[in-house]
């Protein structure tokens, strides 16, 4: 803990010194005005149709009045198509400031999970600057669709099996599980991912134990690591039907199969009230 605090203090102190050095350099700068992007790349996660992101532009000089500059989309090098757009084709660096912001608007309906890129170019006053952390006149904004996810909680899990060693018994199986948030869009299933097959029926017959797995919810599509072990030398992979979250009911549907001996199931997770 003390090491973490020391590193944090060092980071803050270093950042402050770098900021002060750059500010001092700008104050001492006597050349003509030059503007540039603070970074060469940025990520924009579009969560809804009101999502925005601000991109910082820096000037080498201050002015007693507002200054307006133009920016344009580099259509030749951009791959985005309707998922992100400039709020305005111009931006302002306020009076007595070195910095201005370019605002980009997101369009959730047109965004895609795999991402696109929006390349912006400064049209005026921009060039490379020596002795400063300037990155230049162009920036690549990586645009990703990111649906909000809130699946954590307790569920009743009903599993209908297509195959296991003791059919027709133990079909369907009803057990309780909990989804615990790991990150913003991933959840650990605390309980038996196989609907109680590994943790109950097979446990007595073959000495298996409940299988836990971390699932991802990307815009209501459920997936997980396909190398998840099934304890028989195989993996628990995607089943024949889709795995998804149904926002109209709050239910999660997961279709899975075990590659070693072919057990299959479709599990429906119903939120507990």
C-alpha positions in Angstrom: 0.0 0.0 0.0 2.9 2.4 0.9 4.5 1.6 -2.5 1.2 2.4 -4.3 0.9 5.7 -2.5 4.6 6.5 -3.3 4.1 5.8 -7.0 0.9 7.8 -7.0 2.6 10.8 -5.4 5.5 10.5 -7.8 3.1 10.4 -10.8 1.3 13.5 -9.6 4.5 15.3 -8.9 6.0 14.4 -12.3 2.8 15.3 -14.1 2.7 18.7 -12.3 6.4 19.4 -13.2 5.8 18.4 -16.9 2.7 20.6 -17.0 4.6 23.5 -15.4 7.6 23.1 -17.8 5.3 23.1 -20.8 3.4 26.1 -19.5 6.6 28.0 -18.9 7.8 27.1 -22.4 4.6 28.5 -23.9 4.9 31.7 -21.9 8.5 32.1 -23.2 7.6 31.2 -26.8 8.2 34.1 -29.2 7.5 32.5 -32.6 4.3 32.7 -34.7 1.2 31.1 -33.4 0.9 27.3 -34.0 -1.9 25.0 -33.0 -1.8 21.2 -32.6 -3.6 18.2 -31.2 -2.6 17.2 -27.7 -2.7 13.5 -28.7 -2.4 11.6 -32.0 -5.2 9.1 -31.1 -8.3 9.0 -28.9 -11.0 6.5 -28.1 -14.7 7.4 -28.3 -17.2 4.9 -26.7 -20.7 5.7 -28.0 -23.2 4.6 -25.4 -26.3 6.4 -26.7 -27.3 9.1 -29.2 -26.3 11.9 -26.8 -22.7 10.6 -26.4 -20.0 13.2 -27.0 -16.2 13.4 -26.7 -14.0 16.5 -26.5 -10.6 16.5 -28.3 -8.1 19.0 -27.0 -6.2 21.4 -29.3 -3.3 23.5 -27.9 -1.9 26.8 -29.1 1.7 28.0 -28.6 0.4 31.5 -27.7 -2.3 33.3 -25.7 -4.5 36.1 -26.9 -6.6 38.7 -25.1 -9.6 37.7 -27.3 -11.2 34.5 -28.5 -9.6 32.8 -31.5 -11.5 30.6 -34.0 -10.0 27.8 -36.1 -11.3 25.3 -38.6 -11.2 21.5 -38.5 -12.2 19.0 -41.1 -12.8 15.2 -41.4 -10.2 13.4 -43.5 -12.7 11.4 -45.5 -10.0 9.5 -47.5 -8.5 8.0 -44.3 -11.6 7.7 -42.1 -13.7 4.5 -42.0 -16.5 5.8 -39.9 -19.9 6.2 -41.6 -22.6 8.0 -39.7 -21.4 6.8 -36.3 -19.6 10.1 -35.3 -19.6 13.6 -36.6 -18.2 17.0 -35.8 -20.5 19.2 -33.7 -19.0 22.2 -35.6 -16.5 22.7 -38.4 -14.8 25.3 -36.2 -13.7 25.6 -32.6 -12.6 28.4 -30.3 -9.6 28.9 -28.0 -10.9 31.3 -25.4 -9.2 34.5 -24.5 -6.2 34.2 -22.2 -6.0 30.4 -22.8 -3.7 28.0 -24.6 -6.4 25.4 -25.1 -9.6 24.7 -27.0 -11.9 21.8 -27.5 -13.3 20.1 -30.6 -16.6 18.3 -29.8 -17.5 15.1 -31.6 -21.1 13.7 -31.5 -21.9 10.0 -31.5 -24.7 8.2 -33.3 -25.5 5.0 -31.4 -27.7 3.5 -34.1 -24.9 3.6 -36.7 -22.0 2.7 -34.4 -20.5 -0.8 -34.5 -18.8 -2.9 -31.8 -15.7 -3.6 -33.8 -15.0 0.1 -34.1 -14.3 2.5 -36.9 -11.9 5.4 -37.2 -12.6 9.1 -37.7 -9.5 11.1 -38.8 -9.5 14.9 -38.1 -7.2 17.5 -39.6 -6.6 21.0 -38.5 -7.1 23.4 -41.4 -5.3 26.5 -40.2 -2.5 27.6 -37.9 -1.2 24.0 -37.5 2.3 22.6 -37.8 4.9 20.7 -35.8 6.5 22.5 -32.9 9.9 21.7 -31.5 10.6 21.3 -27.8 6.9 20.7 -27.0 4.7 17.6 -26.7 3.0 18.4 -30.0 1.7 15.5 -32.0 0.8 17.4 -35.1 -2.1 18.5 -37.2 -4.0 15.2 -37.4 -5.7 12.9 -34.9 -7.3 9.5 -35.3 -10.4 8.9 -33.1 -11.3 5.3 -32.7 -15.2 5.1 -32.4 -16.8 2.1 -30.7 -20.3 1.1 -29.9 -20.7 0.4 -26.2 -24.1 -0.6 -24.9 -24.8 0.0 -21.2 -25.0 -3.2 -19.3 -26.5 -4.0 -15.9 -26.9 -7.7 -15.5 -25.5 -8.2 -12.0 -27.8 -9.9 -9.5 -29.4 -13.1 -8.5 -31.2 -15.4 -11.0 -33.2 -18.6 -11.2 -31.5 -20.7 -13.9 -33.7 -23.1 -15.8 -31.7 -25.5 -18.1 -33.3 -27.7 -20.7 -30.7 -30.3 -21.8 -30.4 -31.7 -25.2 -28.0 -34.4 -24.1 -26.3 -35.8 -21.0 -25.6 -39.2 -19.6 -28.7 -39.7 -17.5 -31.5 -38.5 -19.7 -34.5 -38.3 -19.4 -33.9 -37.6 -15.7 -32.7 -34.3 -14.4 -34.3 -32.4 -17.3 -35.0 -29.6 -16.9 -32.8 -28.5 -14.0 -33.7 -25.4 -11.9 -31.0 -23.9 -9.7 -30.0 -20.5 -8.3 -27.0 -18.5 -9.5 -25.6 -15.0 -9.1 -24.0 -12.7 -11.7 -21.2 -10.6 -10.2 -19.9 -7.7 -12.1 -16.2 -8.0 -13.1 -16.0 -5.0 -15.5 -18.6 -2.7 -17.0 -19.7 -5.4 -19.5 -18.5 -8.7 -18.0 -19.9 -10.8 -15.3 -18.9 -14.0 -13.4 -21.6 -16.6 -13.1 -21.2 -17.7 -9.5 -22.9 -21.1 -9.4 -22.9 -23.9 -12.1 -22.8 -22.7 -15.7 -23.9 -26.2 -16.8 -27.3 -25.8 -15.0 -26.2 -28.1 -12.1 -25.1 -30.9 -14.4 -21.4 -30.7 -13.4 -22.0 -29.5 -9.8 -24.8 -32.0 -9.0 -25.6 -35.0 -11.2 -22.1 -35.5 -12.6 -20.5 -34.7 -9.2 -21.9 -37.8 -7.7 -21.2 -40.0 -10.7 -17.9 -38.7 -12.0 -16.5 -36.4 -9.2 -16.9 -33.2 -11.2 -17.6 -29.8 -9.6 -19.6 -26.7 -10.6 -18.3 -24.7 -13.5 -18.0 -21.0 -13.2 -17.4 -18.7 -16.2 -17.1 -15.0 -17.0 -19.6 -13.9 -19.7 -19.5 -10.7 -21.8 -22.6 -8.6 -22.6 -21.9 -6.6 -25.8 -25.1 -4.9 -26.9 -27.3 -7.8 -25.6 -25.1 -10.5 -27.2 -23.7 -12.9 -24.7 -20.3 -14.6 -25.2 -17.5 -16.1 -23.1 -14.0 -17.5 -23.4 -14.2 -20.6 -25.6 -11.3 -22.2 -23.8 -13.4 -22.7 -20.6 -12.6 -26.2 -19.5 -15.4 -28.9 -19.1 -13.2 -31.1 -16.7 -13.1 -34.0 -19.3 -10.4 -32.5 -21.5 -12.9 -30.5 -23.6 -14.3 -27.0 -23.6 -17.7 -25.4 -22.9 -18.4 -23.6 -26.1 -21.3 -21.8 -27.9 -24.3 -24.0 -28.5 -26.5 -24.3 -31.6 -28.8 -21.4 -30.8 -28.0 -17.8 -29.9 -27.0 -16.6 -26.5 -28.4 -13.2 -25.6 -30.0 -10.8 -23.1 -33.7 -10.0 -23.6 -34.3 -6.5 -22.3 -38.1 -6.9 -22.7 -38.2 -9.7 -20.1 -34.9 -9.2 -18.2 -34.0 -12.8 -19.0 -30.6 -14.1 -20.2 -30.6 -17.0 -22.6 -27.3 -19.0 -22.9 -26.9 -21.9 -25.3 -23.8 -24.1 -24.7 -22.2 -27.4 -25.5 -19.4 -29.5 -24.0 -16.9 -30.7 -26.6 -15.5 -33.8 -24.8 -18.7 -35.9 -24.7 -21.3 -33.7 -26.3 -23.5 -32.5 -23.4 -25.7 -29.6 -24.5 -28.1 -27.3 -22.8 -30.0 -24.0 -23.1 -30.2 -22.1 -19.8 -32.7 -19.3 -19.1 -31.7 -16.9 -16.3 -34.7 -15.3 -14.8 -34.1 -12.4 -12.4 -35.2 -13.0 -8.8 -37.6 -10.4 -7.5 
